[in-house]
Amino acid sequence: MRKIEAEARKIRRKGYLQAAVLTTLAGAGLLLVAMVAPNTLQLLGKFGVVSRLRDQTSSALARLARRGLVTFESTGGKKYARITEKGRRFLAYEQQKTALAVTGKRRWDRRFRIVMFDIPERRRSIRIQLRRTMRETGFLRLQDSVWVYPYDCEDFVALLKSDLHLGKDVLYAVVEKIENDAWIRKHFILPRS
């Protein structure tokens, strides 16, 4: 009965592993592919590391390479994985998305951030993806193409526009007051005016 939950968990784990590989590549610049070789992981297996890690890491690298986020290079007879510029942009976007989703104890500056978009019907799938991303990161829908967020999210919106190739189709605004905003403040657990 828990098939859907198990599938969703599997997809999340793949995403976590890909993010970990990208973060490692971004920090180190290069990752020796031999690190995912059987002999290396057999040693780690003695310390309680799951033996499937090698296969999962190899699969994650292959998926990242197919998406153009990682390239492979050979130097001195060794194979290395290197993060691409597209991979760096994707990683920055994902980090901003995660930072927005975890609002925590931020101090509200009494301004709302409004994101508005007008995406043509021929790019409907991009519009759906944009709405899903807005919902996942904690934005509140005011109308189909108007979303609100109480904290600074300009960098995230810029990365999102770049990632989805939206440009002028998306507008970002900072507003001081929204009429009848009590329900918005209640949603974001903000102080009353």
C-alpha positions in Angstrom: 0.0 0.0 0.0 2.9 2.4 0.6 4.1 2.1 -3.0 3.6 5.8 -3.9 5.5 6.9 -0.7 8.3 4.5 -1.5 8.6 5.8 -5.0 8.6 9.4 -3.9 11.3 8.6 -1.3 13.4 7.0 -4.0 13.1 10.1 -6.2 14.0 12.4 -3.3 17.1 10.2 -2.5 18.3 10.5 -6.1 18.0 14.2 -5.9 19.8 14.4 -2.6 22.7 12.3 -4.0 22.9 14.4 -7.1 23.0 17.6 -5.0 25.7 16.1 -2.8 27.8 15.2 -5.9 27.3 18.7 -7.4 28.2 20.4 -4.2 31.3 18.3 -3.9 32.3 19.1 -7.5 31.6 22.8 -6.9 33.8 22.8 -3.8 36.6 20.6 -5.1 36.5 21.6 -8.8 37.3 18.0 -9.8 36.2 14.6 -8.5 38.4 11.6 -9.3 36.0 9.1 -10.8 38.2 6.4 -9.2 36.6 7.5 -5.9 33.6 5.5 -6.9 35.7 2.5 -7.8 35.0 -0.8 -6.1 38.2 -1.1 -4.2 37.8 2.3 -2.6 34.3 1.6 -1.5 35.1 -1.9 -0.2 37.4 -0.2 2.3 34.6 2.2 3.2 32.2 -0.7 3.5 34.2 -2.0 6.5 33.3 1.2 8.3 29.6 0.7 7.7 29.1 2.6 4.4 26.5 0.9 2.3 27.9 -1.1 -0.6 25.4 0.3 -3.0 26.9 3.8 -2.7 29.3 3.2 -5.6 26.5 2.3 -8.0 24.3 5.1 -6.7 27.1 7.6 -7.1 27.9 6.4 -10.6 24.3 6.6 -11.6 24.1 10.1 -10.1 27.1 11.2 -12.1 25.7 9.7 -15.3 22.4 11.5 -14.8 24.1 14.8 -14.1 26.3 14.3 -17.3 23.1 13.6 -19.4 21.6 16.9 -18.1 24.8 18.7 -19.0 25.6 19.6 -15.3 28.8 17.5 -15.2 31.5 16.6 -17.8 34.1 13.9 -17.7 37.8 14.5 -18.5 40.8 12.2 -18.7 44.1 13.4 -17.3 47.2 11.3 -16.8 45.2 8.1 -17.3 42.7 9.0 -14.6 39.1 9.9 -15.2 37.7 13.0 -13.5 34.3 14.6 -13.3 34.0 18.4 -13.5 31.0 20.6 -12.8 29.9 22.7 -15.8 28.8 26.3 -15.7 25.2 25.1 -16.2 25.8 22.8 -13.2 27.0 25.8 -11.1 23.9 27.8 -12.0 21.6 24.8 -11.2 23.3 24.3 -7.8 23.0 28.0 -7.0 19.3 27.8 -7.9 18.7 24.7 -5.8 20.5 26.3 -2.8 18.4 29.5 -3.1 15.2 27.3 -3.4 16.1 25.4 -0.2 17.0 28.6 1.6 13.6 30.1 0.8 11.7 26.9 1.8 13.3 27.1 5.3 12.2 30.5 6.5 13.0 29.9 10.2 13.2 32.9 12.4 13.7 35.7 10.0 13.0 39.3 10.7 10.3 40.7 8.4 10.9 44.2 7.0 7.2 44.9 6.5 7.4 44.6 2.8 5.9 41.9 0.5 7.6 40.6 -2.6 5.3 40.0 -5.5 6.2 37.8 -8.5 3.9 38.2 -11.5 4.2 36.4 -14.8 2.5 36.3 -18.2 3.7 33.2 -20.0 2.2 32.4 -23.4 0.1 29.2 -23.9 2.8 27.8 -26.2 5.1 27.6 -23.2 2.4 26.1 -20.9 4.8 23.4 -19.5 7.2 26.2 -18.3 4.3 28.0 -16.7 3.2 24.9 -14.8 6.8 24.3 -13.7 7.1 27.9 -12.5 3.9 27.5 -10.4 5.0 24.2 -8.9 8.4 25.8 -8.0 6.7 28.8 -6.4 4.4 26.5 -4.3 7.3 24.3 -3.3 9.4 27.2 -2.1 6.7 28.7 0.1 5.2 31.5 -2.1 1.5 32.2 -1.6 -0.8 32.3 -4.6 -2.8 35.5 -4.8 -4.0 34.8 -8.4 -3.0 32.2 -11.0 0.0 34.3 -12.1 0.5 36.5 -9.0 2.4 35.1 -6.0 3.6 36.8 -2.8 6.4 36.1 -0.4 7.3 38.3 2.7 11.1 38.0 2.6 13.8 39.1 0.1 13.9 36.5 -2.7 15.2 38.6 -5.6 18.3 36.3 -6.1 16.0 33.3 -6.3 13.7 34.9 -8.8 16.6 35.9 -11.0 18.0 32.4 -10.9 14.5 31.0 -11.6 14.1 33.3 -14.6 17.5 32.3 -15.9 16.9 28.6 -15.4 13.5 28.6 -17.1 14.5 31.2 -19.8 11.7 33.5 -18.9 13.3 37.0 -19.0 10.6 39.7 -19.3 7.8 37.3 -18.8 8.3 37.5 -15.0 8.2 40.7 -13.0 9.4 41.1 -9.4 8.1 43.9 -7.2 8.5 45.0 -3.6 5.4 46.5 -2.1 4.8 48.2 1.2 1.1 47.4 1.6 -1.5 45.0 0.2 -5.2 45.7 0.7 -6.8 43.2 3.1 -3.6 41.5 3.9 -4.6 39.9 7.2 -5.0 36.4 5.6 -1.5 36.8 4.0 0.0 37.7 7.3 -1.7 34.8 9.0 -0.5 32.4 6.3 3.2 33.5 6.8 2.7 34.0 10.6 3.6 37.7 10.4 2.8 40.4 13.0 -0.3 42.5 12.5 0.1 46.0 11.3 
